[in-house]
Amino acid sequence: GAVVSQHPSRVICKSGTSVKIECRSLDFQATTMFWYRQFPKKSLMLMATSNEGSKATYEQGVEKDKFLINHASLTLSTLTVTSAHPEDSSFYICSATPTDSTSTDTQYFGPGTRLTVL
Amino acid sequence: RKEVEQDPGPFNVPEGATVAFNCTYSNSASQSFFWYRQDCRKEPKLLMSVYSSGNEDGRFTAQLNRASQYISLLIRDSKLSDSATYLCVVNTGRRALTFGSGTRLQVQP
């Protein structure tokens, strides 16, 4: 089956530092990847849609200068949380839709990255 | 109003019980519907798609009522391993999925 990996799985950092999270589709190409954030006991909330070779589309209320997304290849999207603060502590999950899929119903999720900002 | 609403639970049921979850969605243009399962601190995993005709997969039965914008999931003969959070998920056609906040199920021995 299709596999999506995320790295790191867990990161603890000091306030003010930047953290990069990688999302990779291991055995398929993905023109589109999605980044979600989940706070404890809350729903997954879409942050942005990452498109290979073009700018990401951010959801309302998500600061594009704070959450930098780069999708430079068909198998890799990165999310960089810049100048992280404790309120950015959350579970970040990516998903990918295979390029040859006719529907975005097919999404494969990464295992998530748990970010803790001290 | 939330796009996808679920009762957060928790539902505490004994092994072998039948339990039903409900979900409502607000966007009448929604096209596809799913139930996902999420274990603690893990990513969501697709449990089943939901169709108007209803569909069944072993002990799990899902139903969609488009007129009422309502989705249900029935679990029969609950197992301890069914303990998890069940997420109602809708594809509104925007490409990304819209998740409900989940219903927590705890199956007790």
Chai-1 contact restraints between the chains, C-beta under 6 A:
chainA,res_idxA,chainB,res_idxB,connection_type,confidence,min_distance_angstrom,max_distance_angstrom,comment,restraint_id
A,F34,B,A96,contact,1.0,0.0,6.0,A-B,restraint_1
A,K42,B,S101,contact,1.0,0.0,6.0,A-B,restraint_2
A,S43,B,F99,contact,1.0,0.0,6.0,A-B,restraint_3
A,S43,B,S101,contact,1.0,0.0,6.0,A-B,restraint_4
A,L44,B,F99,contact,1.0,0.0,6.0,A-B,restraint_5
A,L46,B,A96,contact,1.0,0.0,6.0,A-B,restraint_6
A,T49,B,A96,contact,1.0,0.0,6.0,A-B,restraint_7
A,I93,B,E43,contact,1.0,0.0,6.0,A-B,restraint_8
A,T104,B,R95,contact,1.0,0.0,6.0,A-B,restraint_9
A,D105,B,S32,contact,1.0,0.0,6.0,A-B,restraint_10
A,D105,B,N91,contact,1.0,0.0,6.0,A-B,restraint_11
A,F109,B,E43,contact,1.0,0.0,6.0,A-B,restraint_12
A,F109,B,P44,contact,1.0,0.0,6.0,A-B,restraint_13
A,P111,B,E43,contact,1.0,0.0,6.0,A-B,restraint_14
A,G112,B,E43,contact,1.0,0.0,6.0,A-B,restraint_15
